[in-house]
Amino acid sequence: MLNKKKIYIILFSLIILVCLSGFIWSFVVTKDIRNSQKTEKGAEKNQVVSVKNLVLTETKEEEIYWELYAAKGSYDSSTGAVILDDATGNFYNSDNEVVLSFESDIGTYDEETKKITLRGNTFVVAHDGSSIRADQIIFKGKDEDIVAKGNVVVSRNQDFVSYADEARFNSELTFFEIKGKTQTNVYSDDEIKPQELTN
C-alpha cells in the first residue's frame, strides 16, 4: 500500500512537472507572437490617415468660426496634427460673414492647441481689402494675434504696402506691427513716399 502511494505521488509529480514545462515552453515559443500583437495594438494608437477633398470646421457657440478645405490631407493620431495640401479657407464673424480668406501650399492644424499654421505661398485677404503675403502665417485662436513670418508683404487697397521680416496683426487686421528690416510705401494721388524703418 505504501509503495502504491509513493508511485502515485511520483507519477502525479511527473505529470505536474511535464505540464509546467509545457507551459514554460509555450510561453517562450509564443514570445514573438505576443510582442507583435503588442506592437499592432500600439500601432492602432498611432495611426496616420490620408484623405482626399478634406474639410475641417471649428464652431464657437454653435456659430462657424473657420473652415479649412484641402485637395488632400493626412492626420497623425500620435501628434494630433492634420496636414493639408493646397489649403484654402475662411474665417467668419458672429454674423456668419467671411472676414478673412486665405490660401497656402501647406496648412497644419494642431488638434490640441487649435493652432493653424500656413506655409508656402501663403496669402490672406480681409473683407476690407487688406492683404498679407508671407512664408508662414500662424492663427493661434479667435482672440489671439495673427503672426506672419518671412518675406512679409502687407497692403491695404491703394493706401500703402509694407515689407518686413515679421509682422503681428489683431484678428480683424485693423492693427499691425512690423519687425526686422522693414520698408513701407505710402501712396497718395500724386506720388509714392517710401519710408524705410528699422526695428
C-alpha angles and dihedrals in degrees: 000000000000091000091052091054091050091050091050092048092049092045092047090048091051091051091050090047092050091048092047092049089048091054091048092047093049090049090054094043095049095046093102092049092051091048092051090050090052090050091050091050089049090048089056088061092052104045127157116209125193121203135180123220095015125188122191122187133184122196131196118199090348092305123112109254099178143346128206123198126190138178087225137351145174137217125211111198093196092062099024090230127143113203116201126195117210092005123195129169153145138239117212135206126223090275089059091249122140109252099168133022125187146178131194141164092241131017126188125197118194109211095203101045095028088226120153118206121189119196134182124025090004116181127177126185125190125210091254093057097261113139141189129202119187145144089248135013124186126201109193099178146310097291097030127098120261112237123206121191134187126022092003117190118184121185137171115201107286095327104089148334122214127194121198146151092239138003139187124207136184114243094263093047090236092122130035140171124204125206140192122021104354141178128188126194113200114198128211129174092268109030151006116246110197115204120192114203131181126203 
